Amino acid sequence: MRRSEVLAEESIVCLQKALNHLREIWELIGIPEDQRLQRTEVVKKHIKDLLDMMIAEEESLKERLIKSISICQKELNTLCNELHVEPFQEEGETTILQLEKDLRTQVELMRKQKRERKQELKLLQEQDQELCEILCMPHYDVDSTSVPSLEELSQFRQHVATLRETKASRREEFVNIKRQIILCMEDLDHTPDTSFERDVVCEDEDAFCLSLENIATLQKLLRQLEMRKSQNEAVCEGLRAQIRELWDRLQIPAEEREAVATLMTGSKAKVRKALQLEVDRLEELKMQNMKKVIEAIRVELAQYWDQCFYSQEQRQAFAPYYAEDYTENLLQLHDAEIVRLRNYYEVHKELFEGVQKWEESWRLFLEFERKASDPSRFTNRGGNLLKEEKQRAKLQKTLPKLEEELKARIEMWEQEHSKAFVVNGQKFMEYVTEQWEMHRLEKERAKQERQLKNKKQTETEMLYGSAPRTPSKRRGLAPSTPGKVRKLNTTTMSNATANSSIRPVFAGTVYRSPVSRLPPSGSKPVLTSTCSGKKTPHSIKHGANKENQELNGSILSARTFKGFQI
């Protein structure tokens, strides 16, 4: 049994006792029955009124609870719709009082969520407005009258975060461009003269609108300033080059050059102005020293002619080079020609450098060829001969490769420019072929000279005999050492035959001296005649050793064999 039911039964018992006690009192007092009835009615009425009042109050409470439940349910449904959440459902059976309490608690919770969402939405809208004003972008489209959903708030937060990143990126770009613009303006001595330039340079960075249009305008302004700066630098470099050229032409002393050394760097407006003044001064000085300047240009022209491998005809084609009337017009002609030649050299520089490399290799090759035919090269010490032979062998391999490479590059160049590449007045490959042909003819001429010289010397020896070339104090040793003579002669000749590369050491064909001998009777010595039709032993040997006539054309010196006479 519930405690409330026990208390109700106890109340009834208490009421019963109270009525019984009242009846006892009334009976003791002697109150008549009709008055007892009245008094009992009064007690009943009091108890009934009290109970009715209590029942009315509880009924009122019940009605209020039911009404509150209805209101809460309606509000809760509205909040659920606004917050985009599922409607509230009471779990299991519950009393009116508990239901009202649960609904009221849920309503308070939903109201709090609504307030928080509205507050966050307001804050995000304020941030969006601030960022959009700085970035000059449209505001985020959101309904401020309704309660945003969690997804809408998340998207709004992401949008605001993106705006912040965009602002940071544009601000960094703005600060960087602004710094470069200020540097360019300082180099150009430029003062901001438009409202936009003043906003960029003078105004607060936070107040600058970071719109795409403004960033693009900033970039355009920077490009314009950089272009002006580069043009200014180019002008300054041109003025410096002009100054250096005039210095060289006028032969300005180093002390005077050092006086304006500070102007040779930088490109600010004051530097450009000072450079122009120096150029004007040098130009005036140039006019006063016209002959000296023109002669300096002619030296430079000759250098470019050499670098461009100009032929004599090409050089003579520039008639002003040989004029002696030193006027301003002549100077202009020389200046125009030097500019043309400089450009011509720069365009063909790679080919000219290749031709120069071939020329150097060709001169080195000719030098090795000359040394190879020089008998004195065998007297060197320190292994120089071996080094020269290695270099010569290497050069004989690399020179044809270089010619092939140049030929391919020149053919490609001629196809691109539709004209011939000329060196010393003729096509390069024709020039190379001519050099090789001249070298071959020179070798043939030298060979014929050696053969003629050997022939004449042989005839002389056959007519008059060969004079002894050893010192007189060692002539007596010759008869006592015939073995050495024969052995040395045999070895030397065999080596000369086997290895033709060392022929120059013998300096000619080796023969025994046809010295006339006295007859036993003391008559005149008999000389061997060279006019008879019979072959002498020397002529036979000359025919057998025809290869020895390929040597350098002089008789083997007796000094070569350390004092042994042949």
SEVEXBA-530382 format. One record per residue (C-alpha): y, z negated, x negated. Coordinates in pm, whole numbers, plus 50000, padded with zeros to 5 digits. Layout:
! SEVEXBA-530382
YZX
...
//
This chain:
! SEVEXBA-530382
500005000050000
503425008149876
505724980149779
508314992850025
505804989250308
505024953750197
508734946150192
509034960750546
506264938450677
507844908850501
511144917750672
509454918151009
507844884350941
511194870850820
512844884151137
510134868451348
510604834951176
514344837351225
513954843651600
511484815451631
513884792551446
516704802851680
514574795751986
513724761651850
517384754251795
518304766752140
515584746252298
516574715352103
520184719652204
519144726552558
520664759852606
519594774252933
517294804252953
519904828853063
522114819752769
519094821852542
518534856752678
522124865852609
522004851452266
518764870152193
520384902252313
523224895852076
520774890451790
518944921851887
522164941251909
523244928751568
519934937551413
519854971151589
523434979751484
522674969951131
519554990751122
521255019851294
524085018151042
521635017450759
519655045650910
522845065950958
523805060550597
520395071650477
520485101250708
523875109950564
522435107050217
519605129750319
522015155350455
524135153850142
521085159149927
519935188250135
523405203250125
523635197949749
520265214549707
521445244249903
524675246849707
522915242949376
520375269049467
523065293749559
525085286649244
521945287349036
521005321349172
524505334149098
524395320548743
520995335748685
522325369248794
525405366048575
523445354448273
520705379948333
517905354248334
515015348048569
515725326848887
514895289748866
511565279849020
510615243349086
507175235348959
504875217849213
505735195849512
508795173449473
511055151549683
514465160949804
516115137349563
514195150649259
514755186349365
518455180449397
518555163849056
516595192048891
518725218649051
521925200648954
520725197148593
519765233548577
523135243648720
524935223548453
522835239848184
523545274448320
527245266948346
527265256247981
525555288547876
528075308348077
530995290247913
529535295747564
528975332647625
532455336947765
533945318447467
531975339547216
532955370947401
536595360947385
536325353247013
534595386346942
537235404647142
539985388146939
538265397546611
537655432646738
541285436346834
542485424346494
540095446746301
540765476946518
544505473046472
544085472246093
541625501146093
543405520246371
540185523246566
539565520346943
538535486547081
534955478647169
534185487847528
532985456047703
533595441048050
535545409147990
535305398248357
531535395348361
529285372748161
527765392747870
524055392747819
522475380947496
521785417047397
525375427147466
526645398247257
524295407846974
525535443846981
529135431746989
528515408846690
526945437946500
529935459746582
532385433646456
530305429246137
530435467046084
534195466346128
534465438945868
532405459445621
534535489945694
537675469745641
536385456045310
535355490545192
538645506845291
540625478145145
538825481444814
539465518744818
543095512844912
543615487644631
541965511044379
544005541244491
547175520444501
546625509044142
546105545044028
549165556544222
551315529744058
550045539743712
550745576443782
554215568243909
554895547843596
553715576543374
555865601043568
558825576843598
558635584043969
560345561344222
558855559644576
561115581344787
559265583145119
558515555945371
554815560545317
555125556844938
557245525844985
554675511445226
551975517444969
553775504244663
556235478344796
554775463745115
552155436445145
548615449545105
547435430445414
550035447645630
548925482745537
547015501045808
543595510745670
543065540545897
541145571045789
544315591145815
546175567245586
543305566745336
543245604745339
547025605445290
546625580745003
544025602944840
546255633244886
549205614744731
547035603944437
545815639744386
549395652444389
550485626244137
547445632643917
548125669943933
551725663743831
550505640543559
547965665643432
550615692843441
552945669743255
550205662243000
549505699242963
553205706142912
553415677842659
550335690342474
551775725242476
555045712142337
553155692342071
551135722941975
554355742841961
555925715641744
552945715141505
553005752941484
556725752841412
556255724941158
553685745940975
555715777740997
558905760840885
557035739340631
558655707540758
558045678840510
555785649740604
558665624840605
560475644240874
557275647641077
556615610341066
560045604341214
558835618641547
555225606741522
555715583841822
556255614442041
552835628841956
551115606242211
551715599542580
553055621242859
555785601243025
558955618443136
560985604442848
558315616142601
558355650842755
562145651842734
562075641042369
559395666942289
561475694242451
564485683942244
562375685541927
561095720142023
564625732142089
565725718841751
562815735541574
563395768141761
566985768141646
565805760941294
563295789041329
566035813441415
567825802841101
564655808340892
563365840141055
561845855940745
560055824240641
558595820040991
557425856041018
555735853940679
553935822240789
552755840141104
551515869040893
549405844840687
547885831941010
547365867641131
545485876040813
543275845640866
542445856541220
541795892041098
539285878040852
537695855841115
537475885041361
536145908741090
538935933941143
538655966440951
541505979940742
542306005441011
542545978041274
544845957841052
547085987340983
547275994641355
549665965041389
552695982041233
555135952641270
553035934041008
554455957340743
558045958140872
560765941740662
563515939640923
563165902641016
564655901441364
563965881841680
562185911941826
559865913341525
559135876341564
558285881341931
555895909441841
554175887241586
553985858241833
552435880642098
549935894341847
548935859841722
548415848142081
546305878842155
544235874141842
543785836941908
542525843942258
540335872142131
538785849041873
538195821142127
536465845342365
534205858842090
534035826841885
530315821441928
529515856841816
531955855741527
530445823041408
527005839241422
528275869041222
529905845240974
526615826940937
524875860140869
527545869540614
527025836640429
523255840840440
523625876740320
525835866440026
523335839339936
520525864839959
522365888839727
523015860039486
519305851739476
518525888639423
520975889739131
519505858438976
515985872239018
516875901338790
518655879338532
516425872138225
518375840538142
517115823038454
513875813938274
515785791938030
516885767038297
515715731238308
515065705938586
513085727938822
516085748838940
514035780838919
511405766939156
514065755239398
515735789439394
512425806839457
511765784239757
515245790039894
514895827139839
511555828240021
512965808140309
516025830440329
513905861840337
512275847840654
515345833840828
517685863440766
515715888440982
515375862141257
519125856541251
519705893941275
517385896341577
519115867441752
522525882641689
521305916441808
520075901842138
523285882042195
525485911742109
523545934542343
523935909342624
527655906242548
528105943842545
526385946642882
528655919843029
531895934542887
530915971342897
532185977842545
530925976942190
531145945941973
532775957741650
532675941541306
534775956541026
535415987241238
531795994641329
528995980941544
527445950141396
523875963141373
525145994941210
527055972740969
523885952740894
521855984640843
524535997840611
524475965840405
520695967640369
520936004440274
523605997140014
521425969639875
518455993039856
520516020139682
521865994439438
518335983639353
517306020039304
520326026239082
519585995438872
515956005838844
516916040738726
519356026138475
516646003638335
514216032338311
516816054238136
517706026137901
514046019637822
513486056637762
516446059337525
515406028337337
511856040837306
513076073537163
515336054636923
512476032836806
510246062636763
512916079636552
514226050636347
511836022136406
512605988136551
514645964336342
513165930036285
514915904236503
513545872436352
515555852136102
515155864535741
513845831635616
510775834535845
509885870935783
507465861235511
505345842635759
504515873635956
501715887435733
500055853135703
499845847536077
498625879736233
496305861336463
499135843036626
501045874736674
498195892936838
497245863437054
500765857437172
501385894137234
498175898037432
498835867837647
502415877737712
501565912937814
498745902338039
501035877938215
503675904338252
501175927438415
499685901438644
502945886438765
505795911038797
508145883438909
508675872138549
509275906738401
512955900238325
511975875338057
510695903037828
513935922737853
512195956337813
508975973137699
507095958437403
506065982537124
504935978536767
507645987836529
506956022436372
508216011436028
507776038535768
505516029635480
505826041335118
503006064234999
501016054134692
502656081134481
506086067334550
507236098434727
509646097735022
508446080235325
507076102335595
508676097035934
506806103536252
508396132136434
509096129936804
509586166936842
506026177836791
503806185737085
501246159936984
501396125437130
501976097936882
500216065036918
503446050637050
503796077437311
500206072037414
500866035037445
504036042937634
502046062737887
499366036237917
501866008437962
504106027038204
504385995738415
506105978338127
508966002938165
509845985338491
511285956538291
514985950638237
515405977837971
515665959437643
513055953937370
511285920537367
513295898937135
511515883136843
513465851236917
511535847837238
508325841237047
509695813236829
510065833236508
507005856036524
507765892136440
506115921236620
//
